[in-house]
Amino acid sequence: MHDVYNFVSGPLVWVSFIIFFGGCLYRLISMAVLAKKKDVFVYEYMSFKYGLRSIFHWIIPFGTVKWRKNPILTIVTFTFHICLILVPIFLCAHVILWKESWDIGWWYFSDTTADILTGIVIACCVFFLIRRIVLPEVKYLTSVSDYVILAMVAAPFITGFWTYHQWPGCKITGIVHIIAGEIMLAAIPFTRLIHMVYFPFTRGYMGSEFGAVRNAKDW
Amino acid sequence: MGKRTLIIYVVITLFVCIFAVMSGYSQEDVTTVEDSAFEEKMRPTVQFLHDEHNEAAGLEECDVCHHVYKDGEKIEDESSEETECSECHTLNKGDNPLSLVKVYHLQCKGCHQKEKAGPIMCSECHPR
């Protein structure tokens, strides 16, 4: 157990962070190069003003027509993304690990708050799963990879929740939790989770084309 | 032996027995890790059987854990049994207790990781 713990909480963390940052940088650069080669108009039409206008509207709940048309999805997806980012960063146990390793620390949630927010993330994942199965228009567009990605994102939260509550087998789930987090982090650059770093550009470009070319909003 | 003498003998023997038993208990075993600097505890007090631990770990010297540092150098043959960790690893009132948490974790978990023995995961020391 000691060897396994030392390995997954040591070298594997380095590997996952290097893949995450290196991979994101690689994807951004290679996309920029590809666009320059194949679709140079992206650079022509990219507008700072309309790009930011679009990002601003889409980053605000109910800030666009699309968000207002699907109020439940809007609430769930915003809650999900906010908790997804905040919980791992401001979880007390994680902050303690940063403190132990690097002697850096920051504000953290109380355990109860983090517990509730984790429950919310898991509940949102269940919502997304049901949505994929039930709604015909979503089901039509769903492939196996969508389920895999959803499971990959849900896994660190489910195992973390299990470990925190010290339910049976929590030592194993603790190890699985660490590995699941590392897999998710490393998978971001190479799956559709890349929308995390692509979104300012994709949204920005759509906003630019609608605003500067079609003289319209992007709804 | 007269009845009186017998009673005196019995009383003295009884006192000696009581004294022996009392003195055996007066040196209380250390069973937890406590530090008065932790005002609000997020987790219950950590259970720690001092003597059993040292026997299992084969620790003879006190200063392995109860160390004394001066100018960043460990002073050999000096130990700090009667001192709370927080007396040196100070924590100002109202401070974020992370720095003290860190020294406790490195002291216990750090050694366990190095020696590949003893608890290292959260739940092993901090049961709910």
Contacts between the chains, C-beta under 8 A, distances in Angstrom:
chain1	res1	chain2	res2	distance
A	1	B	120	7.7
A	2	B	112	7.3
A	2	B	113	6.6
A	2	B	116	4.1
A	2	B	117	7.3
A	2	B	120	6.4
A	3	B	116	6.9
A	5	B	113	7.5
A	5	B	120	5.4
A	5	B	121	6.7
A	6	B	113	5.8
A	92	B	42	6.8
A	93	B	122	6.1
A	95	B	98	6.9
A	96	B	98	6.7
A	96	B	101	5.9
A	96	B	102	7.3
A	96	B	105	6.8
A	99	B	98	4.9
A	99	B	99	7.4
A	99	B	101	7.1
A	99	B	102	4.8
A	100	B	102	5.5
A	100	B	105	5.5
A	100	B	106	6.2
A	100	B	109	7.8
A	100	B	110	8.0
A	103	B	102	7.3
A	105	B	96	6.6
A	105	B	98	4.4
A	105	B	99	7.7
A	110	B	42	7.7
A	111	B	42	6.1
A	163	B	122	7.5
A	163	B	123	7.1
A	165	B	128	7.2
A	166	B	123	4.7
A	166	B	127	6.6
A	166	B	128	5.1
A	170	B	123	5.3
A	171	B	121	5.6
A	171	B	123	7.0
A	171	B	124	7.5
A	174	B	121	5.1
A	174	B	122	7.2
A	174	B	123	7.2
